[in-house]
Amino acid sequence: MQYRTIGDFTVSAIGLGAMPMSIEGRPDQARSISTIHAALDAGVRLIDTACSYHLLAGEVGHNERLIATALKSWSGPVDEVLVATKGGHLRPGDGTWTQNGDPAYLKQAARQSARDLGVESIGLYYFHRPDPNVPFEDSIGALVDLLADGVIQRAGVSNVTVEQLHVANSILDGRLVAVQNEFSPRHRVTEDTLLECESLGIAFLPWSPLGGITNAKSLGETATTFEQIGQAHGVSPQQVCLAWELAKGKHVIPIPGASRPETILDSIKAQDLVLSEDELAVLG
Ligand SMILES: NC(=O)c1ccc[n+]([C@@H]2O[C@H](COP(=O)([O-])OP(=O)(O)OC[C@H]3O[C@@H](n4cnc5c(N)ncnc54)[C@H](OP(=O)(O)O)[C@@H]3O)[C@@H](O)[C@H]2O)c1
């Protein structure tokens, strides 16, 4: 088992992305709870969610409430688990995603997320996605206020450029602890932010680390080098992918999504997979 830190909190090196349990194709609640419990029992100590992880209008917070339910019925040490949620991205219920970076909205959304998670204070709260209609600085100002009010304990940003992560860290007075950007074998353009986070001592969390819900299962077919190296080790290409991401730095914490126990249990084995320098050089 490998561990990483997000600010002052120690988490497992692989987190659980909970989104597939609440959007299109989601399983029933019993399977979702089994998936979350399987992850926790196997040592996962980070769960990633957002108030927008739901399907229908009127279901805002579906994923957060699911996680709260799972944690309530888990017999393990709940205080060791960091539940990270996000605000500023919305689903009106027609399949689209919209943005709202208005500080007043973000502050009420974070308070609602705390209620849905059943906590006094959120362990890690991200501004989900910059809103082109609201100055980025104003949205980050909401995180400053939420920290001051104790609604959130740690602040992060998602879907940002190198410049934006610097702006956020500056407005937060050096208290930016996490950046969550898309990063996978098929989406490497954000590697500049991964590297910048390392130099600043900020955790970097690749989202859709396996290429996203519709591509994850066929990763080995599209990224054949990952398949070949997996075969040499007798493991799945998904494990190779996550081990490759972990090897990019001690600040990297992939959050593979799952909607069934088998997949998250396979993914977390990536923590024990050691890739050689030659293999890492081939993977890039
Ligand atoms: N910040 C953002 O804007 C943003 C955007 C998107 C996602 N996210 C976060 O990132 C998380 C991960 O992204 P994602 O869920 O979009 O994509 P992903 O992690 O690349 O792929 C998820 C899919 O991979 C499958 N899978 C997981 N482990 C596997 C394994 N070892 N072998 C085979 N298949 C495996 C799962 O299948 P099963 O469903 O069958 O278990 C799941 O549907 C999300 O859950 C969410 O928390 C954040």
The ligand as an SDF file (V2000), in Angstrom:
LIG
                    3D

 48 52  0  0  0  0  0  0  0  0999 V2000
  -12.9070   17.3220  -12.0180 N   0  0  0  0  0  0  0  0  0  0  0  0
  -13.5880   16.9710  -13.0780 C   0  0  0  0  0  0  0  0  0  0  0  0
  -13.9960   17.8080  -13.9100 O   0  0  0  0  0  0  0  0  0  0  0  0
  -13.8860   15.5280  -13.3000 C   0  0  0  0  0  0  0  0  0  0  0  0
  -14.3800   15.0750  -14.5440 C   0  0  0  0  0  0  0  0  0  0  0  0
  -14.6090   13.7120  -14.7100 C   0  0  0  0  0  0  0  0  0  0  0  0
  -14.3400   12.8250  -13.6720 C   0  0  0  0  0  0  0  0  0  0  0  0
  -13.8900   13.2870  -12.4670 N   0  0  0  0  0  0  0  0  0  0  0  0
  -13.5990   12.3640  -11.3500 C   0  0  0  0  0  0  0  0  0  0  0  0
  -12.6460   11.4360  -11.7930 O   0  0  0  0  0  0  0  0  0  0  0  0
  -13.1220   10.1230  -11.5420 C   0  0  0  0  0  0  0  0  0  0  0  0
  -12.5840    9.1510  -12.5620 C   0  0  0  0  0  0  0  0  0  0  0  0
  -12.9480    9.5320  -13.8700 O   0  0  0  0  0  0  0  0  0  0  0  0
  -14.0050    8.7040  -14.7340 P   0  0  0  0  0  0  0  0  0  0  0  0
  -14.8420    7.8990  -13.8290 O   0  0  0  0  0  0  0  0  0  0  0  0
  -14.6410    9.6970  -15.6330 O   0  0  0  0  0  0  0  0  0  0  0  0
  -13.1050    7.8160  -15.6980 O   0  0  0  0  0  0  0  0  0  0  0  0
  -12.0330    6.6560  -15.4980 P   0  0  0  0  0  0  0  0  0  0  0  0
  -11.6120    6.5560  -14.0930 O   0  0  0  0  0  0  0  0  0  0  0  0
  -10.9940    6.8830  -16.5060 O   0  0  0  0  0  0  0  0  0  0  0  0
  -12.8880    5.3820  -15.9270 O   0  0  0  0  0  0  0  0  0  0  0  0
  -13.9210    4.9170  -15.1030 C   0  0  0  0  0  0  0  0  0  0  0  0
  -14.3820    3.5670  -15.6010 C   0  0  0  0  0  0  0  0  0  0  0  0
  -13.2840    2.6990  -15.5860 O   0  0  0  0  0  0  0  0  0  0  0  0
  -13.7050    1.3970  -15.2680 C   0  0  0  0  0  0  0  0  0  0  0  0
  -12.5900    0.8050  -14.5130 N   0  0  0  0  0  0  0  0  0  0  0  0
  -12.0490    1.2680  -13.3590 C   0  0  0  0  0  0  0  0  0  0  0  0
  -11.0180    0.4930  -12.9860 N   0  0  0  0  0  0  0  0  0  0  0  0
  -10.9150   -0.4740  -13.9210 C   0  0  0  0  0  0  0  0  0  0  0  0
  -10.0520   -1.5840  -14.0900 C   0  0  0  0  0  0  0  0  0  0  0  0
   -9.0790   -1.8090  -13.2110 N   0  0  0  0  0  0  0  0  0  0  0  0
  -10.2270   -2.3760  -15.1720 N   0  0  0  0  0  0  0  0  0  0  0  0
  -11.2170   -2.1410  -16.0680 C   0  0  0  0  0  0  0  0  0  0  0  0
  -12.0720   -1.0920  -15.9540 N   0  0  0  0  0  0  0  0  0  0  0  0
  -11.9170   -0.2690  -14.8990 C   0  0  0  0  0  0  0  0  0  0  0  0
  -14.9350    1.5520  -14.4030 C   0  0  0  0  0  0  0  0  0  0  0  0
  -15.8210    0.5110  -14.7490 O   0  0  0  0  0  0  0  0  0  0  0  0
  -17.0670    0.0430  -13.8500 P   0  0  0  0  0  0  0  0  0  0  0  0
  -18.0340    1.1910  -13.9210 O   0  0  0  0  0  0  0  0  0  0  0  0
  -17.5220   -1.1750  -14.5480 O   0  0  0  0  0  0  0  0  0  0  0  0
  -16.5920   -0.1730  -12.4600 O   0  0  0  0  0  0  0  0  0  0  0  0
  -15.4330    2.9480  -14.7100 C   0  0  0  0  0  0  0  0  0  0  0  0
  -16.6550    2.9660  -15.3880 O   0  0  0  0  0  0  0  0  0  0  0  0
  -14.6360   10.2750  -11.5950 C   0  0  0  0  0  0  0  0  0  0  0  0
  -15.2890    9.1820  -10.9940 O   0  0  0  0  0  0  0  0  0  0  0  0
  -14.8130   11.5720  -10.8800 C   0  0  0  0  0  0  0  0  0  0  0  0
  -14.7610   11.3560   -9.4740 O   0  0  0  0  0  0  0  0  0  0  0  0
  -13.6520   14.6170  -12.2870 C   0  0  0  0  0  0  0  0  0  0  0  0
  1  2  1  0
  2  3  2  0
  2  4  1  0
  4  5  1  0
  4 48  2  0
  5  6  2  0
  6  7  1  0
  7  8  2  0
  8  9  1  0
  8 48  1  0
  9 10  1  0
  9 46  1  0
 10 11  1  0
 11 12  1  0
 11 44  1  0
 12 13  1  0
 13 14  1  0
 14 15  2  0
 14 16  1  0
 14 17  1  0
 17 18  1  0
 18 19  2  0
 18 20  1  0
 18 21  1  0
 21 22  1  0
 22 23  1  0
 23 24  1  0
 23 42  1  0
 24 25  1  0
 25 26  1  0
 25 36  1  0
 26 27  1  0
 26 35  1  0
 27 28  2  0
 28 29  1  0
 29 30  1  0
 29 35  2  0
 30 31  1  0
 30 32  2  0
 32 33  1  0
 33 34  2  0
 34 35  1  0
 36 37  1  0
 36 42  1  0
 37 38  1  0
 38 39  2  0
 38 40  1  0
 38 41  1  0
 42 43  1  0
 44 45  1  0
 44 46  1  0
 46 47  1  0
M  CHG  2   8   1  16  -1
M  END
$$$$
